[in-house]
Amino acid sequence: MKFYILNGPNLNMLGIREPAHYGTVTYKDLVSMIEAHCKERGVTAVCLQSNHEGDLVDWIQQAYFEGADGIVINPGAYTHTSVALLDAVKSTSLPTVEIHISKVEEREAFRQVSYIRAACIKTVTGHGVAGYLEAIDALIGHLKGADPACK
């Protein structure tokens, strides 16, 4: 199996940006944790981060054309603004899990809207960086037909 793990704006600032919401783990440490977790499960992880919406759209499409089995995405602030990301995920039909480090449902009102969620099989919020591992496992379960929580 091959998963694209996509991260949107400001996630490169993990460990620096608002540690009360996002913790102190750095982006580099997050990628190492994801890669080790995926390796243990026989999954190839392609971890990418950009502050640019178009890069994320390109990578969603690239995942499709390169035969990836699924996507885990933390769209960052694009969660609340990007119909382009929604359309990209919908167009590929790749099973996608939305992940947020913080508990967005308990934060500002504007963070309650997720455009991309409509195209995702599951959303994980508020479990810190460990939420990525939960999202990966949910995607594996979905692909193996073993996760009833995924639609």
C-alpha positions, -999 to +999 in steps of 0.1 A: +000+000+000+011+036-007-004+066+011+001+103+005+003+122+038-004+158+029+000+188+051-012+223+044-002+258+055+018+264+086+023+227+095+060+232+088+059+254+119+049+225+142+067+228+175+069+266+172+034+277+163+009+278+191+021+249+212-010+250+234-030+239+203-005+220+183+020+206+208+058+207+207+066+180+182+083+194+151+073+187+116+105+167+110+097+146+141+061+141+128+073+128+095+097+104+112+069+091+134+046+087+104+072+069+083+081+045+111+044+037+117+038+031+081+069+009+077+056-013+106+024-017+087+039-023+052+028+010+039+049+034+018+043+070+031+048+100+008+049+129+032+045+164+017+038+199+031+031+231+014+018+265+022+003+268-013-032+254-022-022+246-058+006+223-046-019+203-025-042+200-054-013+188-076-003+162-050-038+149-047-039+144-084-003+130-084-014+104-058-041+092-082-018+091-112+009+073-093-015+046-081-016+056-044-041+037-023-052+066-002-046+100+013-043+114+048-046+151+047-044+180+072-054+209+050-047+234+077-065+267+071-076+255+037-100+232+055-123+262+059-118+278+025-109+254-003-134+241-026-104+232-049-092+206-024-127+192-021-130+189-059-095+174-062-103+146-037-137+140-053-122+138-087-097+111-077-121+090-057-091+080-035-102+072+001-091+101+021-090+108+059-090+143+072-068+150+102-065+179+126-041+180+155-062+203+176-099+198+185-112+222+158-148+217+170-140+235+202-122+264+186-133+295+167-166+294+149-150+297+114-131+265+121-164+246+123-167+245+085-148+219+066-152+218+028-130+188+023-149+167+049-177+159+023-152+139+003-135+121+032-142+087+046-133+098+082-122+128+102-098+126+132-095+157+154-080+166+187-057+136+192-025+156+187+001+142+162-010+107+173-041+115+152-021+109+121-014+073+132-051+068+139-059+082+104-034+059+088-048+029+106-083+039+097-073+041+061-057+007+062-088-007+079-110+009+053-090-006+024-091-040+041-128-037+047-123-038+085-132-003+097-169+002+101-164+038+112-154+047+077-182+054+052 
